[in-house]
Amino acid sequence: RSVGCLTPAQNDLFLRNPRFSGLKFPDMSKPEGVDRKYGSRLPKQAMGFMKSLLAMDPRDRLSWHGMLTHPYFEGMDGYNA
């Protein structure tokens, strides 16, 4: 509900998988969005990190290196950008 719709490729895989036969997703024409749900409770860097992890399209998600060097972790023990 917070992330949004599946990508076309993900939706195609879902529809072709017999395990999910007869199931359908709820209406996602107006997703709640993580900004609306958590934006007032998280710092900007935390929100940016979370959004980059929850991107629906895997190509838009952070790489492991991007996760480890994200500015959200600056100042924490073991941070190496």
N, C-alpha and C positions, 0 to 999 in steps of 0.2 A: 504494500500500500504506500509505503514511503518512497520507494525507489522509482516506480513507474512501470511502463510497459516493457514487455520483452522485445528484443530486437527481432526483425523479420526472420533471421536465421534461427534464433532460439524458438520462436513461435512455430516455425516449420518443423523443427525437431520434436517439439512437444506434441504437435498434432499427429505426427507420424508414429509416435511411440505407442504401441498397443497397451502398455501399462497405464496410460492416461486416457484410454478410450472412454468417451462419455463425459469427461471432465472439462470444465472451461473456467477461465479466469474471470474474476469479477470485473466490472466496468472500471477501467483505469483512465478514462478520459480526463479526469481531474485528480491526479495523484496528490496526496497530502504533501509530499516533499520533505526531505530532511531539514531544509532551512526552516520551514514553518514549525516542524515538530521539535527541533533541538537548537535552532539558531539563537534563541534568547538565553540558552543555558550553557552554551559552549563558547570558548574563545574562538576567534576567526581561524587561527591555525589548526585547532582541533577539528573545526567544522570542515576546513579544506581537506584535511587528512582523511576524515571519515567519508566525505563525498568521493574522494579519489579511490577509496577502497570499494565503495558501493556502486561504482559506475556499472550500469547494466551491460554495456558492451565491453567484453574482456579486453579489447584493444585499447580502450580508454582508461583502464585501471593502471595504477602505479606498478612498476616492476618491483622486484624485491629490493633492488638497489635504491629505487626511488622511495620506497617505504622506509628503509633504514636511514636515509639521508634527508628525510622530510624536515622542514624547519620546525615542525611541532616538537621534535625531540632535541632541539638546540638547548644546550645547558644541562642536559641530563648526563649522568655518568655513562661513559662508553660511546657518546655521540661522536662520529667522525664523518664529516661531510666531504 
